[in-house]
Amino acid sequence: MRNPAKVRVAVLFGGRSAEHEISLLSARFVVEALDRERFEPVLVGIDKSGRWLLQDEALLLDTRAARDPRLARLNEAMPEIALAAHPGPAGEATLAVPGGGRSPIDVVFPVLHGPTGEDGCVQGLLELAGVPYVGSGVLGSAVGMDKDVMKRLLRDAEIPIVPHVALRRAAWERDRGACLEQIAGLSPAGSGGFGPIFVKPANLGSSVGVRRVTARAELEAAVEHAFEFDLKIVCERGIEGVREVECSVLGDDDPIASVPGEIVVGHADGFYSYAAKYIDADGATIRIPADLSPAEANAVQLLALRTFRALEASGMARVDLFLAPDRSLYVNEINTIPGFTAISMYPKLWEASGIPPRALIERLIALALERGARKARLRTSA
């Protein structure tokens, strides 16, 4: 029986991407932070075949998987459900449950990372169903996921980015020699060697499929590896001695920026890799706030807000930047569904800025409901 005094929040997690397990860890954080006096969670896991399954909290909150994503998993024996194509009798969004019944929901909190979850696909489905949801819309999600399109928009907005090359699988298969020459051209002139160059899938996060290349002989294997995860890749010039700075953004029309934080990588990969983030306990150190001058911290926040607006983001995002040895700042990327794991910067930066996890989740849900209400008032006829 539904408690009308509580907002029913469908927490949507898992998904069909290589970031499936990270999504489960993020969902765990969101569910634990929900105020049960105000919110009633409905847990919906998407397995790697695309099935939507009701989930129970016991497995999701299993402490054994709290740090290592390799231990996170869905209960695939749970009932399969679907987002109902039409609203319920009271006009609310509903989930179709086994036996022909319906379970009403007020808002969806997508905690999906990577393709089909963070790229506008699920957001489009929720728009069609008319259900409010946390985070960016279809456009902001799509451009935030595609590192190639993202960088083109940032460049046109005169936001500083590092030199890069985008490459499609078809071009690689047609003439890999020419492609290798094009990528190698990113290596700084006069460096006396090769690289570093970062090779990444264009539509993935959590450093999945990313390799740092410091020798020409390693480049072809890195490209092939990235193409295992996506049909388009992005290759970027690395900056020696660069510092990795991150800033969280919250809001819609008048977003605010958190204090900046810094990632200090100690992992053998030499960059903030998947292993450094989620597996190696000593892979990286987080500094909050980042060791920046007041002017530099302000510049980071302003760039994060400019990026958020230029890419049509809303609700939430984490903006990742590089601070070069000459003190120049470059935007690396935006994450429109940032990590919410126990080690993730997005909630940590807001906590350091005076917004603890419970208040942060409440604000994000309130933003989603407000945006949904504004959309519902729009005219649908001329």
C-alpha positions as CSV (number, residue, x, y, z in Angstrom):
1,M,0.0,0.0,0.0
2,R,1.4,3.4,-1.0
3,N,2.0,6.0,1.7
4,P,0.6,9.2,0.2
5,A,2.7,11.3,2.6
6,K,5.9,10.1,1.0
7,V,7.4,10.7,-2.4
8,R,8.0,7.5,-4.3
9,V,11.4,7.5,-5.9
10,A,12.3,4.9,-8.5
11,V,16.0,4.5,-8.3
12,L,17.1,3.1,-11.6
13,F,20.5,1.5,-11.8
14,G,22.6,-1.2,-13.5
15,G,22.3,-0.9,-17.3
16,R,23.9,-2.5,-20.3
17,S,27.2,-0.6,-20.3
18,A,30.6,-1.6,-19.1
19,E,29.9,0.7,-16.1
20,H,27.1,-1.6,-14.8
21,E,28.8,-2.5,-11.6
22,I,29.8,1.1,-10.8
23,S,26.2,2.0,-11.2
24,L,25.2,-0.5,-8.5
25,L,27.7,1.1,-6.1
26,S,26.3,4.6,-6.9
27,A,22.7,3.4,-6.3
28,R,23.7,2.1,-3.0
29,F,24.8,5.5,-1.9
30,V,21.6,7.2,-3.1
31,V,19.4,4.7,-1.4
32,E,21.3,5.0,1.9
33,A,21.1,8.8,1.8
34,L,17.3,8.9,1.2
35,D,15.3,10.3,4.1
36,R,12.8,7.5,4.8
37,E,10.5,9.9,6.6
38,R,10.0,11.8,3.3
39,F,10.8,9.3,0.5
40,E,9.9,5.7,-0.4
41,P,12.4,4.1,-2.7
42,V,11.4,1.6,-5.4
43,L,14.6,-0.2,-6.6
44,V,14.8,-1.0,-10.3
45,G,17.8,-2.8,-11.6
46,I,18.5,-3.1,-15.4
47,D,20.5,-6.2,-16.2
48,K,23.0,-6.5,-19.0
49,S,20.4,-8.0,-21.3
50,G,18.2,-4.9,-20.8
51,R,15.5,-6.5,-18.5
52,W,14.1,-4.2,-15.8
53,L,13.9,-6.0,-12.5
54,L,12.5,-5.1,-9.1
55,Q,15.3,-5.3,-6.5
56,D,15.4,-5.6,-2.8
57,E,17.7,-3.6,-0.6
58,A,19.4,-6.5,1.1
59,L,21.6,-7.3,-1.9
60,L,22.1,-3.7,-3.0
61,L,23.3,-2.7,0.5
62,D,25.5,-5.8,1.0
63,T,28.6,-4.4,2.6
64,R,30.9,-6.8,0.8
65,A,30.4,-4.9,-2.5
66,A,30.8,-1.5,-0.9
67,R,34.3,-0.9,-2.2
68,D,35.0,-3.4,-5.0
69,P,32.7,-3.2,-8.0
70,R,33.6,-6.7,-9.1
71,L,31.4,-8.0,-6.2
72,A,28.4,-5.9,-7.0
73,R,25.5,-7.7,-8.7
74,L,21.8,-7.7,-9.3
75,N,19.3,-10.3,-8.1
76,E,18.3,-11.6,-11.5
77,A,15.6,-13.9,-9.9
78,M,13.5,-10.9,-9.0
79,P,10.3,-10.1,-11.0
80,E,10.6,-8.3,-14.3
81,I,8.8,-4.9,-14.6
82,A,8.4,-2.1,-17.1
83,L,7.6,1.6,-17.2
84,A,3.9,1.8,-18.1
85,A,3.3,3.4,-21.4
86,H,0.3,5.4,-20.1
87,P,-0.3,7.2,-16.7
88,G,-2.3,5.7,-14.0
89,P,-5.9,6.7,-13.2
90,A,-4.7,9.7,-11.1
91,G,-2.4,10.8,-13.9
92,E,0.8,9.6,-12.1
93,A,3.5,7.6,-13.8
94,T,3.5,3.9,-12.9
95,L,5.5,0.7,-13.2
96,A,3.8,-2.3,-14.6
97,V,4.3,-5.2,-12.2
98,P,3.7,-8.9,-12.6
99,G,0.1,-10.0,-12.6
100,G,-1.1,-6.9,-14.5
101,G,-0.9,-4.5,-11.5
102,R,0.7,-1.1,-11.4
103,S,3.0,0.6,-8.9
104,P,2.8,4.4,-8.9
105,I,6.0,6.5,-8.8
106,D,6.5,10.2,-8.5
107,V,10.0,10.7,-9.8
108,V,12.9,8.6,-11.2
109,F,16.5,8.9,-10.0
110,P,18.6,7.4,-12.8
111,V,21.9,6.3,-11.4
112,L,23.0,4.8,-14.7
113,H,26.5,5.4,-16.0
114,G,27.6,5.0,-19.7
115,P,25.7,4.2,-22.9
116,T,21.9,3.6,-22.8
117,G,21.7,5.2,-19.4
118,E,23.7,8.5,-19.3
119,D,23.5,9.3,-23.0
120,G,19.9,10.4,-23.4
121,C,18.3,7.0,-24.1
122,V,16.6,6.5,-20.7
123,Q,16.0,10.2,-20.5
124,G,14.0,10.1,-23.8
125,L,12.0,7.1,-22.4
126,L,11.1,9.0,-19.3
127,E,10.1,12.1,-21.3
128,L,7.7,10.0,-23.4
129,A,6.3,8.5,-20.2
130,G,5.9,12.0,-18.7
131,V,7.7,11.2,-15.5
132,P,10.0,13.7,-13.7
133,Y,13.6,12.5,-13.4
134,V,16.8,13.7,-11.8
135,G,19.6,15.1,-14.0
136,S,20.0,16.4,-17.5
137,G,17.5,16.1,-20.3
138,V,18.0,14.2,-23.6
139,L,20.2,16.9,-25.2
140,G,22.4,17.6,-22.3
141,S,22.8,13.9,-21.5
142,A,23.7,13.0,-25.2
143,V,26.3,15.7,-25.7
144,G,27.7,15.1,-22.2
145,M,28.3,11.5,-23.0
146,D,29.9,11.9,-26.4
147,K,33.4,13.2,-25.7
148,D,33.8,14.3,-29.4
149,V,30.6,16.3,-29.7
150,M,31.2,17.7,-26.1
151,K,34.7,19.0,-27.1
152,R,33.4,20.6,-30.3
153,L,30.7,22.5,-28.3
154,L,33.2,23.5,-25.7
155,R,35.6,24.8,-28.4
156,D,32.8,26.8,-30.0
157,A,32.0,28.3,-26.6
158,E,35.7,29.3,-26.3
159,I,36.2,27.1,-23.3
160,P,39.8,25.8,-23.2
161,I,40.3,22.1,-24.1
162,V,43.4,20.1,-24.9
163,P,44.2,19.2,-28.6
164,H,42.4,16.0,-29.6
165,V,41.5,13.8,-32.6
166,A,38.2,11.9,-33.0
167,L,38.3,8.7,-35.0
168,R,35.6,6.3,-36.2
169,R,36.0,2.5,-36.6
170,A,35.2,2.7,-40.3
171,A,38.1,5.1,-40.9
172,W,40.4,2.9,-38.8
173,E,39.6,-0.2,-40.8
174,R,40.0,1.7,-44.1
175,D,43.5,3.1,-43.4
176,R,44.9,2.6,-40.0
177,G,48.3,3.9,-41.1
178,A,46.9,7.3,-41.9
179,C,44.9,7.3,-38.6
180,L,48.0,6.5,-36.6
181,E,49.9,9.4,-38.2
182,Q,47.0,11.7,-37.3
183,I,47.0,10.6,-33.7
184,A,50.8,10.7,-33.4
185,G,50.6,14.3,-34.5
186,L,49.1,15.1,-31.1
187,S,52.5,14.4,-29.5
188,P,54.0,17.7,-28.4
189,A,56.6,19.1,-30.9
190,G,60.0,19.2,-29.5
191,S,59.2,16.8,-26.7
192,G,62.2,14.7,-27.6
193,G,60.0,11.5,-27.5
194,F,56.5,10.4,-28.0
195,G,53.4,11.2,-26.0
196,P,51.8,11.0,-23.6
197,I,48.6,10.5,-25.6
198,F,45.3,9.3,-24.0
199,V,43.2,7.0,-26.1
200,K,39.5,6.7,-25.0
201,P,36.2,5.4,-26.1
202,A,34.1,8.4,-27.0
203,N,31.0,7.3,-25.1
204,L,32.0,5.7,-21.9
205,G,33.2,6.8,-18.4
206,S,34.9,5.5,-15.3
207,S,38.1,5.3,-17.4
208,V,36.8,2.1,-19.0
209,G,38.8,1.3,-22.2
210,V,41.3,4.2,-21.6
211,R,45.0,3.8,-22.1
212,R,47.9,6.2,-21.6
213,V,50.4,5.8,-24.5
214,T,54.0,6.9,-24.1
215,A,55.5,5.1,-27.1
216,R,54.5,4.9,-30.7
217,A,54.7,1.1,-30.6
218,E,51.8,1.1,-28.0
219,L,49.5,3.2,-30.0
220,E,47.9,0.6,-32.3
221,A,47.0,-1.7,-29.4
222,A,45.5,1.2,-27.4
223,V,43.3,2.2,-30.3
224,E,42.1,-1.4,-30.8
225,H,41.4,-1.7,-27.1
226,A,39.3,1.5,-27.1
227,F,37.4,0.3,-30.2
228,E,36.3,-2.8,-28.2
229,F,34.0,-0.5,-26.3
230,D,32.8,2.0,-28.8
231,L,32.6,2.7,-32.6
232,K,34.2,6.1,-32.1
233,I,37.2,7.0,-30.0
234,V,38.9,10.2,-28.9
235,C,42.6,10.7,-28.6
236,E,44.0,13.5,-26.5
237,R,47.3,15.1,-26.0
238,G,48.6,14.5,-22.5
239,I,50.2,17.3,-20.5
240,E,53.2,16.4,-18.4
241,G,52.9,17.4,-14.8
242,V,49.2,18.2,-15.1
243,R,47.0,18.2,-12.0
244,E,43.5,16.8,-12.1
245,V,40.9,19.1,-10.6
246,E,37.1,18.4,-10.3
247,C,34.2,20.7,-9.5
248,S,30.6,19.7,-8.8
249,V,27.6,21.7,-10.1
250,L,24.0,21.7,-8.8
251,G,20.9,23.4,-10.1
252,D,19.0,24.3,-13.2
253,D,18.5,27.9,-14.3
254,D,20.9,29.3,-11.6
255,P,23.4,26.5,-10.9
256,I,26.0,26.7,-8.2
257,A,29.5,25.3,-8.0
258,S,31.1,23.4,-5.2
259,V,34.6,23.9,-3.8
260,P,37.1,22.3,-6.2
261,G,38.8,19.0,-5.3
262,E,41.9,17.4,-6.6
263,I,42.8,13.8,-7.6
264,V,46.4,12.8,-6.8
265,V,47.1,9.5,-8.6
266,G,49.5,7.0,-7.1
267,H,48.5,4.0,-9.2
268,A,51.0,2.2,-11.5
269,D,48.9,3.1,-14.6
270,G,50.1,6.7,-14.2
271,F,46.6,8.2,-14.5
272,Y,43.2,8.0,-12.9
273,S,42.3,4.6,-14.3
274,Y,39.5,2.2,-13.5
275,A,41.7,0.3,-11.2
276,A,43.0,3.5,-9.5
277,K,39.4,4.6,-8.9
278,Y,37.6,1.5,-7.8
279,I,40.0,-1.4,-7.0
280,D,43.4,-0.3,-5.7
281,A,42.8,1.2,-2.2
282,D,46.0,3.3,-2.6
283,G,45.4,4.1,-6.3
284,A,44.6,7.8,-5.7
285,T,44.3,10.4,-3.0
286,I,41.6,12.9,-2.9
287,R,42.3,16.5,-1.7
288,I,39.3,18.6,-0.7
289,P,39.5,21.4,-1.1
290,A,42.2,21.4,-3.8
291,D,45.4,23.2,-3.1
292,L,44.6,26.2,-5.2
293,S,44.9,30.0,-4.7
294,P,41.6,31.8,-4.2
295,A,41.8,33.1,-7.8
296,E,42.5,29.6,-9.2
297,A,39.6,28.1,-7.2
298,N,37.3,30.8,-8.5
299,A,38.5,30.3,-12.1
300,V,37.7,26.5,-11.7
301,Q,34.2,27.3,-10.5
302,L,33.5,29.7,-13.3
303,L,34.8,27.3,-15.9
304,A,32.6,24.5,-14.4
305,L,29.5,26.7,-14.6
306,R,30.3,27.9,-18.1
307,T,30.7,24.2,-19.2
308,F,27.5,23.2,-17.5
309,R,25.5,25.9,-19.4
310,A,27.3,25.4,-22.7
311,L,26.5,21.7,-22.7
312,E,22.8,22.2,-21.8
313,A,23.2,20.3,-18.5
314,S,20.7,20.5,-15.7
315,G,20.2,19.1,-12.2
316,M,23.7,17.8,-11.5
317,A,27.1,17.3,-13.1
318,R,30.7,17.0,-12.2
319,V,33.2,18.9,-14.4
320,D,36.7,17.6,-14.6
321,L,39.6,20.0,-15.5
322,F,43.3,20.0,-15.9
323,L,45.7,22.5,-14.3
324,A,48.9,22.6,-16.3
325,P,52.3,23.5,-14.8
326,D,52.0,27.0,-16.3
327,R,48.7,27.4,-14.3
328,S,46.5,27.2,-17.4
329,L,43.2,25.5,-17.0
330,Y,41.6,23.1,-19.5
331,V,38.2,21.4,-19.3
332,N,38.5,17.7,-19.7
333,E,34.9,16.5,-19.6
334,I,31.5,16.7,-17.9
335,N,29.7,13.9,-16.2
336,T,26.0,14.4,-16.2
337,I,25.4,11.4,-14.0
338,P,28.5,11.5,-11.8
339,G,29.5,8.7,-9.5
340,F,27.8,8.4,-6.2
341,T,30.0,5.7,-4.7
342,A,31.6,6.0,-1.3
343,I,34.7,7.5,-2.9
344,S,33.1,9.7,-5.5
345,M,34.0,13.3,-5.8
346,Y,30.5,14.7,-6.6
347,P,28.9,14.1,-3.1
348,K,32.2,14.6,-1.3
349,L,32.7,18.1,-2.8
350,W,29.2,19.1,-1.9
351,E,29.6,17.8,1.7
352,A,32.8,20.0,1.9
353,S,30.7,22.9,0.6
354,G,28.1,22.5,3.3
355,I,25.5,20.2,1.6
356,P,25.6,16.7,3.2
357,P,24.5,13.6,1.3
358,R,20.9,13.5,2.6
359,A,20.3,17.2,1.8
360,L,22.0,16.8,-1.6
361,I,19.7,13.9,-2.7
362,E,16.7,15.9,-1.5
363,R,17.7,18.9,-3.6
364,L,18.2,16.8,-6.7
365,I,14.8,15.3,-6.3
366,A,13.2,18.7,-5.7
367,L,14.9,20.0,-8.8
368,A,13.5,17.1,-10.8
369,L,9.9,17.6,-9.5
370,E,10.1,21.4,-10.1
371,R,11.3,20.9,-13.7
372,G,8.6,18.2,-14.3
373,A,5.9,20.6,-13.0
374,R,7.1,23.4,-15.3
375,K,7.0,21.0,-18.3
376,A,3.5,19.9,-17.4
377,R,2.3,23.4,-17.7
378,L,3.5,23.9,-21.3
379,R,0.9,24.0,-24.0
380,T,0.6,21.0,-26.3
381,S,-1.6,22.6,-28.9
382,A,-1.3,25.7,-31.0
